[in-house]
Amino acid sequence: MGASGEAPHTVSSNFKHEPVLLVESLDQLALSPGAVVVDGTVGGGGHAAAILERTAPTGHLIGLDRDADALEAARTRLAPFAERAHLAQESFRDLARVVRDLDFAPVDGVLLDLGVSSHQLDRAARGFRFGAETAADTPLDMRMDTSGGETAAELVARATVEQLEEWFRAYGELPGARRLARAIVAARDERPIATAANLVDVIERAGIGRGRRHHPATLVFQALRIAVNDELEALERGLEGAAQILRPGGRLVVIAYHSLEDRIVKHRLREGARSCTCPPAQPVCTCDTVPVWRVVTRRPVRPATDEERANPRARSARLRAALRLPEAA
Ligand SMILES: C[S@@+](CC[C@H](N)C(=O)[O-])C[C@H]1O[C@@H](n2cnc3c(N)ncnc32)[C@H](O)[C@@H]1O
């Protein structure tokens, strides 16, 4: 057994993650043989393998992930595709730079399947879960890239009441955000909040979310995870990067798992699809705005009932897709 009480594992053989909305993603990417696609969240390589199959025999896939475990699993999974798969431990916030450095721009498709993988969620040592059976041994880590940066425990130890409140409000939409922020600052003076169990204890003692259907820790953990990994900022930059490297007619596909992410995707695509940003009262357009996107999913695509039944993690998934418009002539 490892320090976390879990059996030791080899990452690639044990990486379990069922790709979500797989058929729908491939359809929206509208792939053809020879296409060059960026998978900004390659994870265990489920989507990536299917993309490489569809783009055979000459297509290329650039797969990015911040998580070294994910990349190791993807490397094994994508080995049969040999030199058609290019993997890098990078954040998709930098995808334009990475793709240009590899000399693959412009590309035909970009996929972002956001959030964490089942593998990350299932391994208590990564700190993304708060289930009672492992909470005492779950360090408050939550970093996708464990090679650097602050852990959730470090953030919780140094943040002010105002910062904590802001994260819980903005990233968790948590009722009682201020109460919890104050409770954390009071509790950490008594003993460090180092494990999931320590944090759940503070949440419960503060009476957050009493009587609600979901465990209140769900929103608190979501908020801290977003703060630790700066996830929403990465998404904003990743969407900008996708617009920079897609060829005209190339497709962007984004799968979001909570409303904050989905809202950003919806608004950025909608803004990018506008051909005029003049004030509504202005009679003649003077802005020369050039639209970047044509949104191809009027409403977000949701998993079919069968997929939801087979994979509970698919239930919250929302897919949006857009086509890169040509630069103005
Ligand atoms: C839902 S999983 C992707 C699963 C993948 N589509 C598959 O089929 O196996 C999300 C992955 O995105 C990674 N990730 C999250 N934010 C990232 C970022 N800013 N840059 C790169 N990878 C990121 C996570 O580490 C995780 O492996």
The ligand as a MOL file (V3000), in Angstrom:
LIG
                    3D

  0  0  0     0  0            999 V3000
M  V30 BEGIN CTAB
M  V30 COUNTS 27 29 0 0 0
M  V30 BEGIN ATOM
M  V30 1 C -11.8930 15.2770 -18.9130 0
M  V30 2 S -10.1970 14.9380 -18.9830 0 CHG=1
M  V30 3 C -9.8650 14.6250 -20.6570 0
M  V30 4 C -10.0350 13.1900 -21.0400 0
M  V30 5 C -9.6790 12.8690 -22.4740 0
M  V30 6 N -10.5030 13.5870 -23.4130 0
M  V30 7 C -9.7620 11.3780 -22.7240 0
M  V30 8 O -10.5220 10.9720 -23.6110 0
M  V30 9 O -9.0750 10.6180 -22.0340 0 CHG=-1
M  V30 10 C -9.5160 16.5150 -18.7730 0
M  V30 11 C -7.9880 16.5500 -18.8180 0
M  V30 12 O -7.6320 17.9050 -19.0480 0
M  V30 13 C -6.4700 18.1850 -18.3200 0
M  V30 14 N -6.4310 19.6390 -18.1620 0
M  V30 15 C -7.2320 20.4250 -17.4180 0
M  V30 16 N -6.9000 21.7260 -17.5720 0
M  V30 17 C -5.8750 21.7490 -18.4450 0
M  V30 18 C -5.1070 22.8040 -19.0440 0
M  V30 19 N -5.3160 24.0930 -18.7410 0
M  V30 20 N -4.1670 22.4700 -19.9430 0
M  V30 21 C -3.9360 21.1620 -20.2740 0
M  V30 22 N -4.6210 20.1370 -19.7350 0
M  V30 23 C -5.5870 20.4290 -18.8440 0
M  V30 24 C -6.6070 17.4070 -17.0570 0
M  V30 25 O -5.3410 17.1690 -16.4870 0
M  V30 26 C -7.2740 16.1110 -17.5670 0
M  V30 27 O -6.3280 15.1250 -17.8730 0
M  V30 END ATOM
M  V30 BEGIN BOND
M  V30 1 1 1 2
M  V30 2 1 2 3
M  V30 3 1 2 10
M  V30 4 1 3 4
M  V30 5 1 4 5
M  V30 6 1 5 6
M  V30 7 1 5 7
M  V30 8 2 7 8
M  V30 9 1 7 9
M  V30 10 1 10 11
M  V30 11 1 11 12
M  V30 12 1 11 26
M  V30 13 1 12 13
M  V30 14 1 13 14
M  V30 15 1 13 24
M  V30 16 1 14 15
M  V30 17 1 14 23
M  V30 18 2 15 16
M  V30 19 1 16 17
M  V30 20 1 17 18
M  V30 21 2 17 23
M  V30 22 1 18 19
M  V30 23 2 18 20
M  V30 24 1 20 21
M  V30 25 2 21 22
M  V30 26 1 22 23
M  V30 27 1 24 25
M  V30 28 1 24 26
M  V30 29 1 26 27
M  V30 END BOND
M  V30 END CTAB
M  END
